[in-house]
Amino acid sequence: MPATAHDVKHEMVHGAMLGGGHDETPPAATAGHAAAPCHDAAVQHRVRELERIYREIETTRMAGLGITHPKLEVAAVDFAAEPTGGAAGVLITPWFMNLVWLPEAEADRRCTDDREAPGRPTLGIGVSRARSIGCEVIDFLGAHEAGFGPFETCSLFSPMFDFVDQAAAVATAREVLRLLRQPVDPAAAPGRAASLGEDAPAGPGGRAAPAASRRAFLLGRQSA
């Protein structure tokens, strides 16, 4: 039988959540995500500010609520500029893991040019929009934090108690981004990557789970 989303979940993520087999080596730069040095510095500044804001939230709004994982900490994982504008990566906190899209700050746009970029317009709080990240189209919700400004989020995990430690959470975040950013095989079905062959985790009966199924699980979406 073909691997189901439940099977893929067990085979692909269970090891990472239990703390086994982490690779903490940062991934190589992804083709199509290169950015000018000035813009890259601007992205990293925004990412540091995002981490700062959520560390403050952890010690204020979330304090005493009992829904934070004591072994996890706030971390922004592998944010990179997107070809359509802004930057995307994964935000880990002790209470959630979200895919996050950051618009360019007004001051950051001096690093680029004056042309309108399709990634710049931002959403109102709670408003949904489909946005392309790598080879996938994902629904994001508008968000805003005082002292930081607008951004967009897509929930991956909440709460976070299934993760044994920070390394397990980071490994899962990097796998999400790797799947999103890997090139799509033109010979595959439209909008889907080809199966990962020998590199894919085995499903029931030893069958390899296709890349599309792995993406669908990690992003909480149904396979086509």
Backbone hydrogen bonds, N-H to C=O, Kabsch-Sander energy under -0.5 kcal/mol:
donor,donor_aa,acceptor,acceptor_aa,energy
8,V,4,T,-2.5
9,K,5,A,-2.3
10,H,6,H,-2.1
11,E,7,D,-2.6
12,M,8,V,-2.9
13,V,9,K,-1.7
14,H,9,K,-0.9
14,H,10,H,-0.7
17,M,13,V,-2.6
18,L,14,H,-1.8
19,G,16,A,-1.3
20,G,15,G,-2.7
24,E,22,H,-0.5
33,H,30,T,-2.0
40,D,36,A,-2.8
41,A,37,P,-2.2
42,A,38,C,-1.8
43,V,39,H,-2.3
44,Q,40,D,-2.3
45,H,41,A,-1.8
46,R,42,A,-2.0
47,V,43,V,-2.4
48,R,44,Q,-2.2
49,E,45,H,-1.9
50,L,46,R,-2.2
51,E,47,V,-2.3
52,R,48,R,-2.2
53,I,49,E,-2.5
54,Y,50,L,-2.1
55,R,51,E,-2.0
56,E,52,R,-1.8
57,I,53,I,-2.0
58,E,54,Y,-2.0
59,T,55,R,-1.3
60,T,56,E,-0.8
60,T,57,I,-0.8
62,M,57,I,-2.4
63,A,60,T,-0.6
65,L,62,M,-1.8
69,H,94,P,-2.5
72,L,69,H,-1.6
75,A,92,I,-2.5
77,V,75,A,-0.5
77,V,90,V,-3.5
78,D,76,A,-0.6
80,A,88,A,-2.1
82,E,86,G,-2.6
85,G,82,E,-2.0
87,A,102,L,-2.1
88,A,80,A,-2.5
89,G,100,V,-1.8
90,V,77,V,-1.9
91,L,98,N,-3.0
92,I,75,A,-3.2
92,I,90,V,-0.6
93,T,96,F,-2.7
97,M,157,F,-2.5
98,N,91,L,-2.3
99,L,154,C,-3.0
100,V,89,G,-3.0
101,W,152,E,-2.7
102,L,87,A,-3.4
108,D,105,A,-0.6
109,R,105,A,-1.2
109,R,106,E,-0.7
110,R,107,A,-0.9
111,C,108,D,-2.1
112,T,109,R,-1.3
119,G,84,T,-1.5
120,R,117,A,-1.7
126,G,142,G,-2.7
127,V,124,G,-2.0
129,R,140,F,-2.2
131,R,138,I,-2.9
133,I,136,E,-2.6
135,C,180,L,-2.3
136,E,133,I,-1.9
138,I,131,R,-2.8
138,I,136,E,-0.5
140,F,129,R,-3.2
140,F,138,I,-0.5
141,L,153,T,-2.6
142,G,127,V,-2.3
143,A,151,F,-2.8
145,E,149,G,-1.6
148,F,145,E,-2.2
149,G,145,E,-3.0
151,F,143,A,-2.1
152,E,101,W,-2.5
153,T,141,L,-2.3
154,C,99,L,-2.4
156,L,97,M,-2.6
157,F,97,M,-1.9
163,F,160,M,-1.6
164,V,17,M,-3.0
166,Q,71,K,-0.6
169,A,165,D,-1.6
170,V,166,Q,-2.7
171,A,167,A,-2.4
172,T,168,A,-1.9
173,A,169,A,-2.4
174,R,170,V,-2.5
175,E,171,A,-1.6
176,V,172,T,-2.2
177,L,173,A,-2.0
178,R,174,R,-2.4
179,L,175,E,-2.4
180,L,176,V,-2.0
181,R,177,L,-2.3
182,Q,178,R,-1.3
188,A,185,D,-2.0
192,R,189,A,-2.2
196,L,209,A,-0.5
199,D,196,L,-1.7
200,A,197,G,-1.4
203,G,207,R,-5.6
206,G,203,G,-1.9
207,R,204,P,-1.0
209,A,201,P,-2.4
214,R,210,P,-1.8
215,R,211,A,-2.6
216,A,212,A,-2.4
217,F,213,S,-2.2
218,L,214,R,-2.3
219,L,215,R,-2.3
220,G,217,F,-1.9
221,R,216,A,-2.9
